Amino acid sequence: NESTDEPPLNGGKKQKSRCGRLWLAPILYTHFWISAACLLPVPFYPPLASSRGLEPWKFGFVFSATKLGMLMGSVLSERVSHASSPRVGYLTGQLGVIVSCLLTTVLYWIRDADVLLGCSIVVSLAWSTTMTLYFSSIYAVLASTYEDRAGLLIASMEFLFGVASLVGLWLGGALIDAWAFPLPFFVMSAFTALSLPFMFAIKPKWKPQSSPDGNHFTDAVLEEERAEDIPIKYWRLILSPVFVIDMLTGALPIAMMAFNEDTLEPYLRQFHLSSTELGTVFTVQSLGYSFGAIVSGFFSLYKLDSCIMLLGTALCAIAFLVVGPASFIEIGPDLNLVYLAMILMGFGNAPQFICGYIHGQRTAIRIGYPDDIRTTSVVSSAFFATLCLGSVGTAPLAGYAVSVYGYRRSTVAVFGALLCWVIVLCTLCAADWKAGTRIKNGRKYQTI
């Protein structure tokens, strides 16, 4: 019975509570293990590629393929949601992640550098496409089902992502030290596969696609389309400057991750770290992300998204100032500064991602798009597509810049870019404040 893919809105409190108990548990479990696997290639693929003779700027294309796969997954998510349902999207995504994990293990037995590069790009495309299909679909379901507390729930999921990444990186390093590169990917695929039958069994309830009757249209074109019964053109969201700022802010964490993917690990080799110690460096970033997610959820609950986005971006700018540290700072490379920078970066990335996503959802509804699963799916798709577009060339560009100018000078450029974005977000915060977009009477809120 697939009737729950288009559920009624008046299910009642008891039914809603039962729904939450039944379908959130396997989703949380699945989210944990997919998140644990998500960052494994970042610290552990570069040593494998280097051992086969691949230069950093070359295997940077593997991480760029990851971003291209994210674009494919985000577009596929919206299409699947519109043609079928988000449920089909996240189930297909989970199955794809399991298969991609198993394919990643094969890379260990490839000795030729060029063959490894080609196969890695293909596996990276499959990995990121299916993972994005899962994340985009499941976030659209959560945002539609728990509209009033969507920010808090997404923050909780991102807190879980941070904890899972911490566990995944630590466990991955330990498993590689115990045997070799393939072992953590075998383990992650096995744990992710355990919940697949339960994910098939559950059927979440979300707001079905509906006409925007009763919406207050602030966009004249949308109002005209509604009056003439013309299908709403969702692409017009990109004409909203606020929506674009939301999407670009949400893309900053993945762009920073892309910068570090093939540059930070080679820079850390001067400290002679083991695989476990290397995983710990990235683990502290996940720890910071987890705490940042908690703070972001609190700010989102009180509709202060733009304020915490500004704070997060400022912390990330400071992180890139000290991670090298910057070339104009007369301090040599220090592992303690790297740890500090990763914590700040993790803490700052959380509000950028979470509040950028939630503020984008609220902006779309404020403009006049219908408050239903179609709109949340479109915004989710646009959000993950922006993640890709903002970082698809960052990895090879970062690798080239570091090889020419060095890691410390390259981080200064990132610091400057983030400082410019802080100014943009200051403008957004000022507009929010003037428009009265802060807490009112403890509950009421109006987006800009």
C-alpha positions, -999 to 999 in steps of 0.1 A, spaced: 0 0 0 17 32 -12 -10 56 -2 12 71 25 34 87 -2 6 113 -5 -7 114 31 -36 134 45 -26 164 67 -49 157 96 -34 126 110 -39 136 147 -14 138 175 -14 101 184 -8 90 148 19 116 145 36 104 176 35 68 165 49 78 131 78 95 148 86 65 169 84 41 140 103 58 112 128 82 128 147 53 145 159 36 113 165 69 96 187 80 125 206 47 123 210 50 86 220 86 87 247 78 113 265 51 92 262 70 59 276 100 76 304 79 92 314 68 57 310 102 41 344 117 51 365 86 49 382 94 15 393 128 27 423 118 49 428 82 37 426 84 -1 455 108 -6 481 84 10 468 56 -12 470 77 -44 505 90 -35 517 54 -29 507 47 -65 526 77 -79 497 102 -83 506 138 -77 482 159 -55 469 181 -83 460 149 -103 441 131 -75 424 165 -68 403 156 -99 389 127 -79 375 151 -53 362 173 -81 344 143 -94 328 141 -60 314 176 -64 301 168 -99 284 137 -85 268 159 -59 253 181 -87 240 150 -104 225 136 -72 208 169 -63 192 172 -98 182 135 -96 167 140 -62 143 167 -74 133 147 -105 127 115 -85 107 134 -59 85 150 -85 81 119 -107 76 94 -78 83 104 -42 112 113 -19 109 78 -4 121 63 -37 150 89 -36 164 80 -2 160 43 -7 178 44 -40 205 66 -24 211 42 5 214 12 -18 238 32 -40 260 41 -10 263 5 0 274 -5 -35 298 25 -38 315 16 -5 322 -19 -19 335 -5 -51 359 18 -32 376 -12 -17 386 -24 -52 409 7 -56 434 -8 -32 443 -36 -56 450 -12 -86 487 -6 -90 488 15 -122 485 52 -114 465 61 -145 441 32 -141 437 41 -104 429 77 -114 403 67 -139 386 41 -116 387 65 -87 368 92 -107 341 67 -116 337 54 -81 338 89 -67 309 99 -91 288 70 -80 296 75 -43 287 112 -43 257 109 -66 239 83 -45 249 99 -12 235 133 -23 204 116 -35 199 101 0 207 133 19 186 156 -3 156 133 -3 156 126 35 161 163 44 132 173 21 110 148 40 121 160 74 116 197 65 81 190 52 70 167 80 82 188 109 78 223 95 76 242 128 108 226 142 125 217 109 156 238 119 160 220 152 155 186 135 180 193 107 204 206 134 200 173 152 207 154 121 238 174 115 249 169 151 245 132 144 265 137 112 293 153 132 294 126 158 292 99 131 321 116 112 341 116 143 335 79 149 340 71 112 374 89 110 387 74 142 374 39 133 387 42 98 422 51 109 422 23 134 409 -3 108 435 8 83 463 5 108 449 -29 117 450 -41 80 447 -18 50 426 8 31 396 -14 22 387 -25 57 367 6 69 347 6 36 337 -30 41 326 -23 76 306 9 67 288 -9 39 278 -37 62 264 -15 89 245 6 64 230 -24 48 216 -36 81 189 -10 81 178 -13 45 148 -37 52 136 -13 79 139 17 56 118 -1 30 92 -9 56 86 26 70 65 52 52 69 87 65 41 112 63 48 146 47 28 175 32 16 164 -2 21 186 -32 -7 211 -33 -19 243 -49 -7 275 -32 -43 286 -23 -42 310 7 -5 318 3 4 354 6 23 362 -26 50 388 -23 63 381 -58 41 397 -85 50 371 -111 40 342 -88 8 360 -80 0 364 -118 9 328 -125 -15 317 -97 -43 339 -110 -39 325 -145 -35 289 -133 0 287 -148 24 261 -133 48 278 -109 83 281 -122 106 272 -93 137 284 -111 127 320 -103 140 313 -68 174 322 -80 162 357 -87 159 363 -50 191 378 -36 184 365 -1 178 329 -14 211 331 -34 230 343 -3 214 314 17 225 288 -9 260 302 -12 265 303 25 254 267 28 280 258 1 310 273 20 316 242 42 319 219 12 342 244 -5 365 245 25 364 208 27 374 206 -10 404 229 -2 416 206 25 409 174 7 442 171 -12 463 199 5 460 194 43 471 158 44 504 164 25 510 195 47 506 173 78 532 148 67 559 170 83 545 159 117 549 122 108 514 111 119 501 76 118 468 68 101 450 69 135 466 103 144 458 116 110 422 106 114 422 124 148 430 157 131 399 155 110 380 140 140 383 173 160 367 191 131 337 167 134 336 173 171 334 211 165 308 205 139 286 186 164 287 214 190 281 239 162 250 220 152 236 222 187 241 260 188 227 263 152 195 244 162 189 268 191 194 299 170 172 284 142 144 276 167 144 313 176 146 324 140 181 340 143 196 321 113 214 350 97 232 360 130 246 325 135 256 322 98 276 354 103 293 340 134 301 307 117 317 324 87 338 346 109 351 316 129 360 298 96 380 329 85 399 328 118 405 291 112 422 296 79 442 324 95 458 301 120 459 266 103 491 273 84 495 297 101 491 325 75 524 334 58 525 369 74 523 355 109 558 348 122 551 314 137 562 281 123 539 252 116 523 239 148 501 209 152 482 225 181 473 254 158 460 229 132 438 213 159 425 247 169 417 256 133 399 224 126 377 229 157 369 264 147 362 253 111 339 225 122 320 248 146 316 274 119 306 250 92 275 238 111 256 271 111 266 278 75 250 245 64 221 242 87 209 278 89 216 284 52 193 255 44 165 265 68 167 302 59 164 292 22 133 271 30 117 300 48 126 325 21 109 303 -5 77 301 15 78 339 22 81 347 -15 49 327 -20 58 292 -31 34 265 -17 43 251 17 45 214 5 68 186 -3 74 199 -38 89 232 -26 110 216 1 123 191 -25 132 219 -49 150 239 -22 169 208 -11 179 200 -47 190 236 -52 209 236 -20 229 205 -28 234 216 -64 250 248 -50 272 228 -27 286 212 -59 289 243 -80 307 262 -52 334 236 -49 337 215 -81 370 232 -92 382 240 -57 402 208 -51 424 209 -82 428 247 -79 438 243 -43 463 216 -52 478 238 -79 479 269 -57 496 250 -28 522 234 -52 531 269 -66 527 292 -36 527 268 -6 501 259 19 505 289 41 502 315 14 472 297 -1 453 298 31 456 336 31 436 337 -1 408 316 15 409 339 46 404 369 24 374 354 5 357 344 38 363 379 52 345 394 21 316 370 28 314 381 64 306 416 50 278 402 29 263 384 58 266 416 79 243 432 53 219 403 56 218 405 94 212 443 92 183 437 67 169 410 90 170 433 120 153 462 101 126 440 87 118 427 122 130 392 115 138 382 150 118 366 177 84 382 184 62 372 213 83 340 217 70 324 185 60 347 156 85 352 128 86 368 94 115 361 70 129 388 48 
